[in-house]
Amino acid sequence: MDIKDTARQLDGAGVSAFLRSLPAKPLLLGLGEARHFVGELGELRNEIFRHLVEHEGYRSFAIESDCLRGLVVDDYVTTGAGTLDDVMERGFSHGFGAPPAIRELVRWMRAYNEEYDEKLRFFGFDGPLEYWAESPRQALTALYDLLDGPLPCTRETLDALLGPDDRWSNEATVMDPSQSIGQSADAQRLRLLADDLVALLDTQVPRLSAEDRERAALYGRTAVGLLRYHYWMADTSPARLPRLTGLRDAMMAANLCAISEQGPALVFCHNLHLQRNKSFMRLGDQPVDWWSAGAITEAHLGDRYAFLVSAFGTVGDNTPPPDTIEGLLSTLPWDHSLIDARRLAEAVTKSATRISHDFAYFPLDPAQLDTIDGVIFLKEAVRLD
């Protein structure tokens, strides 16, 4: 089989044809990043999302950013609250609000909602964490304020147990578990209180509006997840790093499953978080593996989850060897291509794995092609935001 027979030019018609080729219409369509902050990929993502909204009934966009900060963006997109400059500053984590393409997407979503009654939604789906983690204050107190009495503690008790936020968000805990307060008496009591508040939420669902139910559930997931994450930050056993990486992706997956309840969504995130197979990395001399958010999400959604991986040909002065997947795909006639990954796996029975000189770029693994639905290939990536 010629690899050209597995591919077509990336455009709206190609995206729709790809969706029709799947066994079911996905509730979540993952668009993976082989590398963060590639300008062309952000622009293509915007084009794909606009097509999905206008022709395929998609109404939500989700990005690998803090789920609580994402509420600021969603408020702006749906109601016009705030200003675009402020939203781009406060509504994103990890620098994801900086690229011009994401600003343009948020602007377009707001303009769309001003014209149409059926609103588009914006979501962050990462936890408020990286390897270190934020204080659970925002999530716990916001959940507390949405509930009615009798409550398991006073607001003053909750504030006292939380203490100063900087004792939670101490980046030194990444390398030094002894600096984490995650297994302190205060943190242990907060875990019990968070569990009580989530249980109380379940008893009060009928009195809450749909918006408050959605937000309360998010606050509850986030509070419990953060306290669990902080507990393992303080752990000194070899299980610490695998548990932390797994917990982060599990929090992502829980948010993704909740987003899927709002209808079809495009999910923009790193390939490693969206993949169906186990993730692996080495931290120092310790190998770490865990199930990715995509694998966990598919376990819940089945064929209502689909995944497009991205890959690049020439990046700067780095050109892929011709015997790699990226080298083979570079022979396609289009600048931007959409490839059926499983047909590509049948066509390419033997190829080398590209060795990337850019530590931030993760090349395609030929052995994983049959776990991917499609490949979005950029023959050349020249803009790194």
Phi, psi and omega in degrees: 000131176286135183297338177296334179287348180264357192229165173207165177298140179281111175206181183301317179298322179293321178296316179296320178296321177300314180299321180291337181281347183280156181294335178209156177290122185288141169282328176234121174251109181277130172245108187272151174258126172285338178204136176293153168065041171261116188302314182298323181293322176298320179292319176296319178303316179299316179298318180297315182296317178301318179296317181298322178292313188280338186233344186235008174078015178286143182227001182224148174232135180230141184227154181288073183214162183311123184294330179282320175297328180300336178297328178296317180291317181297321178299319180294314183297320186272327186238345184085010181296132178084190178242158181299318180300314181294319180297318180292333179281316189261344191267005184224152171248173173059019180077010185286352176272356186280320184300139179303327184294324181286327175298317179296322179295315179298317178299316181294319180297320178295316179298321178298315183292334176290337184263330186242150181284322181281109193278146169276148180242151179236133181226139158267146181231002173279160172284169175283064187200165168231249167270328167269175185218153179284169173294145175281007186304307186302314183292316183293314183289325178294320176296313180306315185290341179273349184263159180251157183288169359283135181261157187288349177199169176277162177297325179296320177296318179299314180297320181294319180293324179291318180064196180295139182296330185290345176283342174274315187269047180271109185295341179295341180294342179302315183260342186231095181301334183294342180272357179276143176261012188295341178246018177289167179298320179297316181294321179296319179292323178297324177298319179293319179294320178299318177297318179295320181292321177294320177296321179295324176303317180301329181279346186246007181308318184299334184272354184262147173291165180300320180294317180292324177297315181298315182289320179298319178297320177297314179299319180295313178302318185289317180298311180297317180296318179295317180294323176295317180296316179297324177303314182282342172297329182272357182285145181246007182273167177297345180283352188302303185293314176301322180293317181297314180295321178294321180295321179298313181291329177294323176295318176302313184296320179298320177293320179297318179297323177293320178297324181298336179290345179273358183110180187302134182225146170267129183247123182247119190196166178296144178311320186295330179278336184264347186294158183272339182269173178295144175270152180215139170207167178242123176252105188066236179258011182254118173285139182228129173227153183196161177278131183287165177300323179296317179297317180293317180298317179296327178299332179270320187262344181062226184282008171274004173245131177227156190220120172255120177270148174256153177209154184237149171274253180284129176236108185064238179259012181259115180250134183290140174302147186295341181268005175267165177302314180297324177295318178295318181291338178292346178276352178295152187280355186252151175291323180232123185235153173241120189243138172285108189294323183288324174291325176296321178298325177288326184282328183249095183271346180210121177203160179270159174269131180294139174262116184270133174270357176256111185299339182273350181260129180251107183295162174294136175263115182304329183289346183256004184301325183280002174256004183245146178275320182204163178238127169261116187245126174257117183298328179215131177243109186249342183251114172252114184291000000 
